[in-house]
Amino acid sequence: MKIKKGDTVKILAGKDKSKAGKVLVVDLKRNRVIVDSINMFKKHRKPKKQGEKGETIDISRPMNISNVSLVCSRCGQSTRVGYKIEDGKKVRSCKKCKNTI
């Protein structure tokens, strides 16, 4: 997987197009990611105890991984990800500035 938890990504499609955020969860089976404060939806929660009020909360919903692009930490642009071998380890690299991510 080219995108991992903690990466900064740029949104390519949808209502939050061109926004950037940090990846919170990556779901490999469904090819989905959850990005912090992106793709927000309102959820109505019922009261759990008597006397407590119901509330409306905002949650980040998962989006398809094809709708996000990794942002390089060095050049700051959204980029494709390549791989190269450094010191016997396979590492991700930026296709634009050739730097290790």
C-alpha positions as CSV (number, residue, x, y, z in Angstrom):
1,M,0.0,0.0,0.0
2,K,1.4,3.3,-1.0
3,I,-0.5,5.4,1.5
4,K,0.0,4.7,5.2
5,K,-1.4,5.9,8.5
6,G,0.0,9.3,9.5
7,D,0.7,10.5,5.9
8,T,-0.6,13.8,4.6
9,V,-2.8,13.5,1.6
10,K,-4.6,15.8,-0.8
11,I,-8.2,15.0,-1.8
12,L,-8.7,14.7,-5.6
13,A,-12.5,14.2,-5.9
14,G,-15.7,14.8,-4.0
15,K,-17.1,17.7,-1.9
16,D,-13.7,18.3,-0.2
17,K,-11.7,18.5,-3.4
18,S,-8.2,20.1,-3.1
19,K,-8.2,20.0,0.8
20,A,-5.4,18.3,2.6
21,G,-5.5,16.2,5.8
22,K,-3.8,13.5,7.8
23,V,-4.7,9.8,7.3
24,L,-6.2,8.3,10.5
25,V,-7.1,4.8,9.3
26,V,-6.3,2.7,6.2
27,D,-8.6,-0.2,5.4
28,L,-6.7,-2.6,3.0
29,K,-9.7,-5.0,2.4
30,R,-12.0,-2.3,1.2
31,N,-9.3,0.1,-0.3
32,R,-10.6,3.0,1.9
33,V,-9.0,5.6,4.0
34,I,-10.3,7.9,6.7
35,V,-8.8,11.4,6.6
36,D,-8.9,13.8,9.6
37,S,-11.8,16.3,9.3
38,I,-12.4,15.5,5.6
39,N,-15.7,13.9,4.3
40,M,-17.6,14.9,7.4
41,F,-21.1,13.8,8.0
42,K,-23.6,14.4,10.8
43,K,-24.7,11.5,12.9
44,H,-27.7,11.8,15.3
45,R,-27.2,10.0,18.6
46,K,-30.0,8.9,20.8
47,P,-29.8,9.6,24.6
48,K,-28.4,6.6,26.5
49,K,-29.7,7.4,29.9
50,Q,-32.9,9.0,31.1
51,G,-32.7,12.7,31.4
52,E,-29.8,12.9,28.9
53,K,-30.3,14.8,25.7
54,G,-29.7,13.4,22.2
55,E,-27.0,15.1,20.1
56,T,-25.7,15.6,16.6
57,I,-22.1,14.7,16.1
58,D,-19.7,15.1,13.1
59,I,-17.8,12.0,12.0
60,S,-15.2,11.5,9.2
61,R,-16.4,8.9,6.8
62,P,-14.2,6.5,4.8
63,M,-13.4,7.4,1.2
64,N,-11.8,5.4,-1.7
65,I,-8.1,5.4,-1.7
66,S,-8.1,6.4,-5.4
67,N,-9.5,9.8,-4.5
68,V,-6.5,10.8,-2.5
69,S,-2.9,11.6,-3.5
70,L,0.1,11.6,-1.2
71,V,1.7,15.0,-0.4
72,C,5.5,15.0,-0.3
73,S,7.0,16.3,2.9
74,R,10.0,17.9,1.2
75,C,8.6,19.6,-1.9
76,G,5.0,20.0,-0.6
77,Q,3.3,18.9,-3.8
78,S,0.9,16.0,-4.3
79,T,2.8,13.3,-6.0
80,R,2.8,9.7,-7.1
81,V,4.8,7.2,-5.1
82,G,7.7,5.1,-6.3
83,Y,9.9,2.6,-4.5
84,K,13.7,2.3,-4.3
85,I,16.1,0.3,-2.2
86,E,18.3,2.0,0.4
87,D,20.5,0.1,2.7
88,G,18.8,-3.2,1.9
89,K,15.3,-1.8,2.7
90,K,12.5,-0.9,0.3
91,V,11.4,2.7,0.9
92,R,8.9,5.0,-0.7
93,S,10.1,7.9,-2.8
94,C,8.6,11.0,-4.4
95,K,8.3,10.9,-8.2
96,K,8.7,14.7,-8.5
97,C,11.7,15.5,-6.2
98,K,13.1,11.9,-6.0
99,N,13.4,12.2,-2.2
100,T,12.6,9.5,0.3
101,I,9.2,9.8,2.0
